[in-house]
Amino acid sequence: MEAQIVITAGNKYIDIDAYAGIFAYRELLRHMGYSAYAYTSAPTNESVSTLIQDMGFTFDSVDFSKPAKYILLDVSNPQFFDAVVKEDDILEIIDHHTGFEEYWKEKQVPHTIEFIGSICTIIFEMYEKNHFENLLDTNLCKLLMAGILDNTLNLKSSITNQRDVDCYLKLQHLGQVNEDWRMEYFESCYAKTENHLSQYLASDIKIEKVSDTLPEVIGQIIVLDKDIIFRHQEEVRAVFQKYPHWILNVIALKEGKSYLFYGSEMDKLGLEQLFHQPIKEDYLLLEPFLLRKQIMKKARESKCR
């Protein structure tokens, strides 16, 4: 019996980059003749807004009593794989969080792990490589565009690659998507942030030991205006109170800055050491902003020196 191909992602939550990539890759593989299924047991975070959900993409019901092979998107650390994944049955890994390239090379598992803005960029390039761009209707284009926009923060983050920009523009043309749609997407993501702040914070906490300069618990939230966080500092700290050590990366889009809040004096010292600057407030200010993955990459590279 030919094994079904299950496309999935991480075990804690999935963002729009993984969400969009899963559905777009499923459609590509199905048109190539494979029995591919979109699956996750994890909840989506706020980047999969109502605007996105209303497009009608739904995850598949998968019969795991039947043989299955797995494709992992937006994750390469086995510790964070969806619980259904069996490592010996992995067909492919596509990720933009570096660090596990050698691990999968030794396992002889095909993998594409690149430090690029968005998984959706890689998926779109696969459509191009196989000459299937005509399969991308308006909603699929918008889905992939949203993944690129979210993960590159409107194509302005320092991890934005020219490939991300080129793919976004091609998708916009293919889907005949109006330029106003990008702000419509961002507003749909952040409109409810203040009313659901604790929920959003709790849904995007990453627990991973990277180096001695960073705590294992690293949260991230993107807001249109930093004042949302400053009005609710007690609520923010309550979310992290069960962790003795933590940092929270607050990315303020209007300012283009990161506010790194911390949980303890040890966390503060670690940030001072990592970024080589003293902290005089309850936070470390970074301009331009950095994404969590960039902060972790910086810590990982500092550890190797």
C-alpha positions in Angstrom: 0.0 0.0 0.0 1.3 3.4 -1.0 1.9 5.6 2.1 -0.1 8.7 2.5 2.0 11.9 2.7 1.1 14.0 5.8 2.3 17.6 5.7 2.5 19.1 9.2 4.6 21.4 11.4 5.3 22.1 15.1 3.6 20.7 18.2 2.8 23.8 20.2 1.3 26.2 17.6 1.6 27.1 14.0 1.7 30.5 12.5 0.6 31.8 9.1 3.9 30.8 7.5 3.5 27.1 8.4 -0.3 27.3 7.9 0.0 28.7 4.4 3.0 26.5 3.5 1.1 23.3 4.5 -1.9 24.1 2.3 0.0 25.3 -0.7 2.4 22.4 -0.6 -0.5 20.0 -0.3 -2.1 21.4 -3.5 1.2 21.2 -5.3 1.8 17.6 -4.4 -1.7 16.6 -5.2 -1.3 18.0 -8.7 1.9 16.0 -9.0 -0.1 12.8 -8.3 0.7 12.3 -4.6 -1.8 11.5 -1.8 -1.0 14.5 0.3 -2.8 15.7 3.4 -2.7 18.9 5.4 -2.6 18.1 9.1 -1.8 19.6 12.5 -2.7 18.8 16.1 -1.5 22.3 17.2 -3.6 25.5 17.4 -2.9 28.4 15.2 -1.7 31.7 16.6 -3.1 35.2 15.9 -1.3 35.5 12.5 -3.9 33.1 11.2 -6.5 35.8 11.5 -10.2 35.7 10.7 -9.5 37.2 7.3 -7.3 34.1 6.6 -9.7 31.6 8.2 -12.6 32.9 6.1 -10.8 31.7 2.9 -12.1 28.3 3.7 -8.9 26.2 3.9 -9.5 23.2 6.2 -7.1 20.6 7.6 -7.7 17.0 6.6 -8.8 14.0 8.7 -6.0 11.5 8.5 -6.3 7.8 9.3 -3.0 7.1 11.1 -3.7 3.4 11.2 -2.6 3.4 7.6 1.0 3.8 6.5 2.2 7.5 6.5 5.2 9.5 5.5 5.8 13.0 6.8 6.9 16.3 5.5 7.8 18.9 8.1 7.5 22.6 7.4 8.8 25.5 9.5 10.5 23.2 12.0 13.6 21.0 12.0 14.2 20.4 15.7 12.7 16.9 16.5 11.8 18.1 20.0 9.1 20.4 18.5 7.6 18.1 15.8 3.9 17.4 15.8 3.3 14.4 18.1 2.1 12.2 15.2 5.5 12.3 13.4 7.7 9.3 13.4 11.3 10.3 12.7 12.0 7.2 10.7 9.1 8.0 8.3 10.1 11.6 7.4 10.3 12.3 3.7 11.4 15.9 3.8 12.1 18.9 6.1 11.7 22.5 5.0 12.7 25.1 7.6 14.2 28.6 8.0 15.4 28.1 11.5 19.0 27.0 11.3 20.9 24.7 13.6 19.9 21.1 12.6 21.4 20.8 9.2 24.1 18.4 10.2 21.7 16.3 12.2 19.5 15.6 9.2 22.5 15.2 6.9 23.7 12.4 9.2 20.2 10.9 9.1 20.2 11.1 5.3 16.8 12.9 5.4 16.3 15.3 2.5 16.1 18.8 3.9 16.0 22.5 2.9 17.1 24.6 5.9 17.8 28.1 4.9 18.0 31.4 6.8 15.4 33.2 4.8 12.4 35.3 5.6 9.6 32.8 4.9 8.8 29.2 4.3 6.2 30.4 1.8 9.0 31.8 -0.4 10.5 28.3 -0.6 7.1 26.7 -1.4 6.4 29.3 -4.1 9.8 28.6 -5.7 8.8 24.9 -5.8 5.7 25.9 -7.8 8.0 27.8 -10.2 10.5 25.0 -10.4 7.7 22.6 -11.4 6.0 25.1 -13.7 2.8 25.0 -11.8 2.3 28.7 -11.1 -1.0 28.5 -12.9 -2.4 26.4 -10.0 -2.2 29.4 -7.7 -5.6 31.0 -7.5 -6.2 34.3 -5.7 -6.7 32.8 -2.3 -3.6 30.6 -2.5 -1.7 33.7 -3.6 -3.0 35.7 -0.7 -2.2 32.8 1.7 1.4 32.7 0.6 1.7 36.5 0.6 0.4 36.6 4.2 3.1 34.1 5.2 5.8 36.2 3.6 4.4 39.5 5.0 4.0 38.1 8.6 7.5 36.5 8.8 9.3 39.4 7.2 7.1 42.0 9.0 5.9 43.7 5.9 9.1 42.9 4.0 11.1 45.2 6.4 12.8 42.9 8.8 16.5 42.5 8.4 16.1 38.8 7.6 14.1 39.7 4.5 15.8 38.2 1.5 15.4 39.5 -2.1 13.9 36.1 -2.8 11.1 36.9 -0.4 10.5 40.3 -2.1 10.5 38.8 -5.6 8.1 36.0 -4.6 5.7 38.4 -2.9 5.6 40.6 -6.0 5.1 37.6 -8.3 2.2 36.3 -6.1 0.6 39.7 -6.0 0.7 39.8 -9.8 -0.5 36.2 -10.2 -3.4 36.6 -7.8 -4.2 40.1 -9.0 -4.2 41.2 -5.4 -4.7 44.9 -4.6 -1.8 46.7 -2.8 -4.2 47.6 0.0 -4.6 44.0 0.9 -1.4 43.9 2.9 -2.7 46.5 5.5 -6.0 44.7 5.5 -4.2 41.6 6.6 -2.1 43.3 9.3 -5.1 45.0 10.7 -7.0 41.8 10.9 -4.1 40.3 12.9 -3.6 43.0 15.4 -7.1 44.4 15.9 -7.9 42.2 18.9 -4.4 42.2 20.4 -5.1 44.3 23.4 -8.3 42.4 24.4 -6.6 39.1 24.1 -3.1 40.0 25.2 -2.6 37.2 27.7 -3.9 34.6 25.3 -1.6 35.8 22.5 1.4 35.9 24.7 0.9 32.4 26.1 0.4 31.0 22.6 3.7 32.2 21.3 6.3 31.1 23.9 9.2 29.2 22.7 11.1 27.0 25.1 14.5 26.0 23.9 18.0 26.2 25.4 20.3 28.1 23.0 23.1 29.6 25.2 23.9 30.8 28.6 23.1 34.4 27.6 19.4 33.6 26.9 16.9 31.9 29.1 15.1 28.9 27.8 11.8 30.7 27.7 11.5 33.3 24.9 8.2 34.9 24.1 7.4 37.1 21.1 4.5 39.4 20.2 4.0 41.8 17.4 1.9 44.9 18.0 1.1 47.9 16.0 1.8 50.3 18.9 4.1 49.7 21.8 1.7 51.4 24.2 -0.4 48.3 24.3 2.3 46.5 26.2 3.2 49.5 28.4 -0.4 49.8 29.5 -0.5 46.1 30.5 2.9 45.3 32.0 1.4 43.6 35.0 -0.7 41.4 32.7 2.4 40.6 30.7 4.5 39.6 33.7 1.6 37.4 35.0 1.8 35.3 31.8 5.4 34.5 32.6 5.2 34.2 36.4 5.6 30.4 36.4 9.0 30.8 34.7 11.9 31.9 36.8 13.8 33.1 33.7 12.4 34.5 30.5 12.5 37.3 27.9 9.8 38.7 25.8 10.5 40.3 22.4 7.8 43.0 21.7 8.0 44.2 18.1 6.4 47.5 17.6 5.6 47.8 13.9 4.9 51.6 13.8 8.3 52.3 15.3 10.2 49.5 13.8 11.8 48.7 17.2 12.1 45.7 19.5 11.4 46.0 23.3 13.0 43.1 25.1 11.5 42.7 28.5 13.1 40.3 31.0 12.1 38.3 34.0 15.1 38.4 36.3 18.4 40.1 37.0 20.2 37.1 35.5 18.2 37.5 32.3 19.1 41.2 32.2 22.8 40.5 32.5 22.5 37.9 29.8 20.9 40.4 27.4 23.6 43.0 28.3 26.3 40.5 27.5 24.7 39.4 24.2 24.0 42.9 22.9 26.9 44.7 24.5 24.9 47.5 25.9 23.7 48.4 29.5 20.0 48.3 30.3 18.7 51.2 32.3 15.0 50.4 32.0 12.7 47.4 32.4 13.5 46.5 28.8 16.3 46.5 26.2 15.5 48.6 23.2 16.7 47.4 19.8 16.5 49.5 16.6 15.8 48.3 14.0 13.8 45.4 15.5 14.9 41.8 15.6 12.8 38.7 15.3 13.1 36.0 18.0 14.8 33.6 15.5 17.5 36.3 14.9 18.0 36.8 18.6 18.4 33.1 19.1 20.8 32.9 16.1 22.9 35.6 17.5 23.1 33.8 20.9 23.9 30.5 19.2 26.7 32.1 17.2 28.1 33.9 20.3 28.2 30.6 22.1 30.4 29.2 19.3 33.0 31.9 19.6 
